[in-house]
Amino acid sequence: MNIIQLKYFKYVADEMSVTKAARRLFVTQSAVSQQIRLLEERLECKLFYRRGQHIQITQDGEFLYLKAKGIISQFEGLRDELKSRGENVVGKIRIGSGPIVSKELLPDVVSNVLTNYPDVSFSLFECYSRNLQKAIIESRIDLGLGQIIRHDERIVAEKLFTGRQVLICSAQSEWHSLKSVSLRDLSKFNLIRRVEKVENDYFDKEIQENSSGNELQLQAMNTETIIPYVRRGMGVTLAPDYIINLLKPEGISVINLEEEIPISWGIIRDKFRLISKAEQIFIDSLKQKLSALLPMESNVDL
């Protein structure tokens, strides 16, 4: 058994496909199949079995998968950890986050880390909250920053704060002076919605039931795209309050919702992967930046 066999096994388990695993590894399918077969022989167990055109992981495979992720992570990070002893910090951090956080929050945090630790490097990816967990499980990113929607046993999430949904409208609109509205009142407004299901399921259901039919539909994936339409009085939209606090858009009024729709936001990561010294420095820097902008909770959801 060797690290190559464990890595090939993990990729097949991630994708539940030898073909997709081979594509990610830039090797042939036969090379992947051979390494899986050798690993099964060495461990004297079956890791996958075939169901028609699909493969399924066995109980032994599930057990090995959880162990393999930690082993691979420690092996791949060993060089940087050795160089990070004492005052030195070396490492590469792959971060996934939404576009607004990438634009408004991360530049200062990343710049601060790079200034103080020049041997740390970053790869930043725009990745919506619904996709963060999959990216982490597939080892495409190390840390995800975004809404904590739901997660399985392979994910650990540290909640940094709880936001809420608010209604935003043009400062020139007839509604700008309202202090609060109910979800049932949404039928009175021309509600602009994002159509790619970036809201959580409860929120999406409530809007469907209470909003009017003549909405301006945008193929928009974030609040920043919708704001110019709201500013021009073409409609209103619902948005997380922390996004509005980050953007500080001009010509916009914020109206509270009577129904509390909380949004947990924080850091998600692989439960079976150790946090490197470089990653911990980034996390601490992120918390320091957030503490100056938003109330912090710093509690952990498992």
C-alpha positions as CSV (number, residue, x, y, z in Angstrom):
1,M,0.0,0.0,0.0
2,N,1.3,3.4,-0.9
3,I,0.2,7.1,-1.0
4,I,-0.6,6.9,-4.8
5,Q,-3.0,4.0,-4.2
6,L,-4.7,5.9,-1.4
7,K,-5.0,9.0,-3.5
8,Y,-6.5,7.1,-6.5
9,F,-8.9,5.4,-4.1
10,K,-10.0,8.7,-2.6
11,Y,-10.6,10.3,-6.0
12,V,-12.8,7.3,-7.1
13,A,-14.7,7.6,-3.8
14,D,-15.1,11.3,-4.3
15,E,-16.5,10.9,-7.8
16,M,-18.0,7.4,-7.6
17,S,-16.6,7.0,-11.0
18,V,-13.3,5.6,-12.3
19,T,-13.6,7.7,-15.4
20,K,-14.1,11.0,-13.6
21,A,-11.3,10.1,-11.1
22,A,-8.9,9.4,-14.0
23,R,-9.8,12.7,-15.6
24,R,-9.0,14.6,-12.4
25,L,-5.8,12.7,-11.9
26,F,-4.7,13.1,-15.6
27,V,-4.1,9.4,-15.9
28,T,-5.8,6.5,-17.8
29,Q,-8.8,4.6,-16.4
30,S,-6.8,1.4,-16.5
31,A,-4.1,2.9,-14.3
32,V,-6.7,3.9,-11.7
33,S,-8.4,0.5,-11.8
34,Q,-5.1,-1.3,-11.4
35,Q,-4.1,0.7,-8.3
36,I,-7.5,0.1,-6.8
37,R,-7.1,-3.6,-7.4
38,L,-3.6,-3.7,-5.9
39,L,-4.9,-1.8,-2.8
40,E,-7.8,-4.2,-2.4
41,E,-5.4,-7.1,-2.6
42,R,-3.0,-5.5,0.0
43,L,-5.8,-4.8,2.4
44,E,-7.6,-8.1,1.7
45,C,-11.0,-6.4,1.3
46,K,-13.4,-5.1,-1.3
47,L,-13.6,-1.3,-1.5
48,F,-16.1,-0.9,-4.3
49,Y,-18.7,-3.1,-6.0
50,R,-20.5,-2.4,-9.3
51,R,-24.3,-1.9,-9.7
52,G,-25.0,-2.0,-13.4
53,Q,-23.2,1.0,-14.9
54,H,-22.5,2.5,-11.5
55,I,-20.1,1.7,-8.7
56,Q,-20.8,1.9,-5.0
57,I,-18.5,2.0,-2.0
58,T,-18.5,-0.8,0.5
59,Q,-18.5,-0.5,4.3
60,D,-14.8,-1.2,4.3
61,G,-14.3,1.4,1.6
62,E,-16.2,4.0,3.7
63,F,-13.9,3.2,6.7
64,L,-10.8,3.6,4.5
65,Y,-12.1,6.8,2.9
66,L,-12.2,8.6,6.2
67,K,-8.7,7.4,7.2
68,A,-7.3,8.1,3.7
69,K,-8.3,11.7,3.7
70,G,-6.4,12.4,6.9
71,I,-3.3,10.4,5.7
72,I,-3.2,12.2,2.3
73,S,-3.7,15.6,3.9
74,Q,-0.8,15.0,6.4
75,F,1.5,13.6,3.7
76,E,0.9,16.5,1.2
77,G,1.3,19.1,4.0
78,L,4.4,17.5,5.5
79,R,7.0,19.6,3.5
80,D,5.3,22.9,4.5
81,E,4.8,21.8,8.1
82,L,8.5,20.9,8.4
83,K,9.4,24.4,7.1
84,S,6.9,26.0,9.4
85,R,8.6,25.1,12.6
86,G,9.6,28.0,14.9
87,E,8.8,31.4,13.5
88,N,8.7,30.3,9.9
89,V,5.3,29.9,8.2
90,V,5.2,28.2,4.8
91,G,2.1,26.9,3.0
92,K,-0.5,27.3,0.3
93,I,-4.1,28.0,1.2
94,R,-7.0,27.3,-1.2
95,I,-10.1,29.3,-0.3
96,G,-13.6,29.3,-1.7
97,S,-16.0,32.1,-1.1
98,G,-18.8,34.1,-2.7
99,P,-18.0,37.0,-5.1
100,I,-18.9,39.8,-2.6
101,V,-16.8,38.3,0.2
102,S,-14.0,37.8,-2.3
103,K,-14.2,41.4,-3.4
104,E,-15.0,43.3,-0.2
105,L,-13.6,41.2,2.6
106,L,-10.7,39.0,1.5
107,P,-8.3,41.5,-0.1
108,D,-7.5,43.1,3.2
109,V,-7.2,39.7,5.0
110,V,-5.1,38.1,2.4
111,S,-2.9,41.2,2.0
112,N,-2.3,41.3,5.7
113,V,-1.2,37.6,5.8
114,L,1.1,38.0,2.8
115,T,2.7,41.1,4.2
116,N,3.6,39.3,7.5
117,Y,4.2,35.8,6.1
118,P,5.7,36.1,2.6
119,D,6.2,32.3,2.3
120,V,2.4,31.8,2.4
121,S,0.6,31.7,-0.9
122,F,-3.1,31.7,-1.8
123,S,-5.5,30.3,-4.4
124,L,-8.9,32.0,-4.3
125,F,-12.0,30.7,-6.0
126,E,-15.4,32.2,-6.2
127,C,-17.8,29.5,-5.1
128,Y,-21.4,29.9,-3.9
129,S,-22.3,28.5,-0.5
130,R,-24.3,25.6,-2.0
131,N,-21.1,24.3,-3.7
132,L,-18.6,24.9,-0.9
133,Q,-19.1,21.5,0.8
134,K,-18.7,19.5,-2.4
135,A,-15.5,21.5,-3.2
136,I,-14.1,20.7,0.2
137,I,-15.0,17.0,0.2
138,E,-13.4,16.7,-3.3
139,S,-10.3,18.5,-1.9
140,R,-10.5,21.3,-4.4
141,I,-10.4,23.9,-1.7
142,D,-9.1,23.8,1.9
143,L,-11.4,26.4,3.5
144,G,-14.9,27.6,2.5
145,L,-16.3,31.0,3.6
146,G,-20.0,31.4,3.3
147,Q,-23.5,30.5,4.5
148,I,-23.7,27.4,6.6
149,I,-26.6,25.7,4.9
150,R,-26.3,22.1,5.8
151,H,-23.4,19.7,6.1
152,D,-22.7,16.0,6.5
153,E,-20.4,14.2,8.9
154,R,-17.3,14.9,6.7
155,I,-17.7,18.6,7.3
156,V,-17.0,20.8,10.3
157,A,-18.3,24.4,10.4
158,E,-17.3,27.2,12.6
159,K,-20.0,29.8,12.8
160,L,-18.6,33.3,13.1
161,F,-21.8,35.3,13.1
162,T,-25.5,35.1,12.4
163,G,-27.0,37.5,9.8
164,R,-30.6,37.9,8.7
165,Q,-32.6,38.7,5.6
166,V,-33.7,42.3,5.0
167,L,-35.7,44.0,2.3
168,I,-33.9,46.8,0.3
169,C,-35.6,49.4,-1.9
170,S,-34.7,52.7,-3.6
171,A,-34.3,55.6,-1.2
172,Q,-36.7,57.5,-3.5
173,S,-39.4,54.9,-3.4
174,E,-42.7,55.2,-1.5
175,W,-41.7,52.5,0.9
176,H,-38.3,53.8,1.9
177,S,-39.6,55.0,5.3
178,L,-41.1,51.7,6.4
179,K,-39.5,50.3,9.5
180,S,-40.5,46.7,8.8
181,V,-42.6,44.4,6.5
182,S,-44.0,40.9,6.8
183,L,-43.3,38.2,4.2
184,R,-47.1,38.3,3.6
185,D,-46.6,41.9,2.4
186,L,-44.2,41.0,-0.4
187,S,-47.2,40.7,-2.8
188,K,-47.4,44.5,-2.6
189,F,-43.9,44.9,-4.0
190,N,-42.3,44.3,-7.3
191,L,-39.8,41.8,-5.9
192,I,-36.6,41.1,-7.9
193,R,-35.4,37.6,-7.3
194,R,-32.3,35.7,-8.1
195,V,-33.4,32.7,-10.1
196,E,-30.6,30.2,-9.6
197,K,-31.8,29.1,-6.2
198,V,-29.1,30.7,-4.1
199,E,-31.5,31.3,-1.3
200,N,-32.1,28.6,1.3
201,D,-35.0,26.3,0.9
202,Y,-37.2,27.8,3.6
203,F,-36.6,31.3,2.3
204,D,-37.3,30.3,-1.3
205,K,-40.6,28.6,-0.4
206,E,-41.8,31.6,1.6
207,I,-41.1,34.0,-1.3
208,Q,-42.9,31.7,-3.8
209,E,-46.0,31.7,-1.6
210,N,-46.1,35.4,-0.8
211,S,-44.7,37.4,-3.8
212,S,-46.5,38.7,-6.8
213,G,-46.3,37.2,-10.3
214,N,-45.0,40.2,-12.2
215,E,-41.4,40.2,-11.0
216,L,-38.4,41.4,-12.9
217,Q,-36.4,38.2,-13.3
218,L,-32.6,38.5,-13.5
219,Q,-30.1,35.7,-14.1
220,A,-28.2,37.2,-11.3
221,M,-26.2,35.2,-8.8
222,N,-25.5,37.9,-6.2
223,T,-27.0,41.0,-4.6
224,E,-24.5,43.4,-6.1
225,T,-25.9,42.8,-9.6
226,I,-29.5,43.5,-8.4
227,I,-28.8,46.7,-6.5
228,P,-28.5,49.0,-9.5
229,Y,-32.1,47.9,-10.5
230,V,-33.3,48.5,-7.0
231,R,-31.6,51.9,-6.9
232,R,-33.5,52.9,-10.0
233,G,-36.8,52.0,-8.5
234,M,-37.4,49.0,-10.7
235,G,-38.2,46.8,-7.8
236,V,-37.1,45.7,-4.3
237,T,-35.1,42.6,-3.3
238,L,-34.3,40.6,-0.2
239,A,-30.6,40.3,0.8
240,P,-28.5,39.3,3.8
241,D,-27.9,42.3,6.1
242,Y,-24.1,41.6,6.3
243,I,-23.8,41.8,2.5
244,I,-25.5,45.3,2.6
245,N,-23.1,46.2,5.5
246,L,-20.1,45.2,3.3
247,L,-21.3,46.9,0.2
248,K,-22.8,50.1,1.8
249,P,-24.7,50.9,-1.4
250,E,-25.8,54.5,-2.0
251,G,-29.4,55.4,-2.7
252,I,-30.7,52.3,-0.9
253,S,-33.0,52.0,2.1
254,V,-33.1,48.9,4.3
255,I,-36.4,47.6,5.7
256,N,-36.4,44.9,8.4
257,L,-38.5,41.7,8.0
258,E,-41.0,41.0,10.8
259,E,-40.2,37.3,10.5
260,E,-36.6,36.5,11.6
261,I,-34.8,34.6,8.8
262,P,-31.3,33.9,10.3
263,I,-28.3,33.2,8.2
264,S,-25.4,31.4,9.8
265,W,-22.0,32.4,8.2
266,G,-18.6,31.1,8.9
267,I,-15.8,28.8,7.9
268,I,-16.3,25.2,6.7
269,R,-13.6,22.6,6.3
270,D,-12.9,18.9,6.0
271,K,-13.4,17.3,9.4
272,F,-10.7,14.7,8.7
273,R,-8.0,17.2,7.6
274,L,-5.7,19.0,10.0
275,I,-5.5,22.8,9.9
276,S,-2.1,23.9,8.9
277,K,-0.2,26.7,10.6
278,A,-0.7,29.0,7.6
279,E,-4.4,28.3,7.6
280,Q,-4.8,29.1,11.3
281,I,-3.0,32.4,10.7
282,F,-5.4,33.2,7.9
283,I,-8.4,32.3,10.1
284,D,-7.2,34.4,13.0
285,S,-6.7,37.4,10.6
286,L,-10.2,36.8,9.1
287,K,-11.7,36.9,12.6
288,Q,-9.8,40.1,13.5
289,K,-11.1,41.8,10.3
290,L,-14.7,40.6,10.9
291,S,-14.7,41.7,14.6
292,A,-14.2,45.3,13.3
293,L,-17.2,44.9,11.0
294,L,-19.7,42.6,12.5
295,P,-20.6,41.0,15.9
296,M,-18.8,37.7,16.2
297,E,-20.2,34.5,17.7
298,S,-17.3,32.1,17.5
299,N,-19.2,29.0,18.2
300,V,-18.7,25.7,16.5
301,D,-21.3,23.6,14.7
302,L,-20.5,19.9,14.2
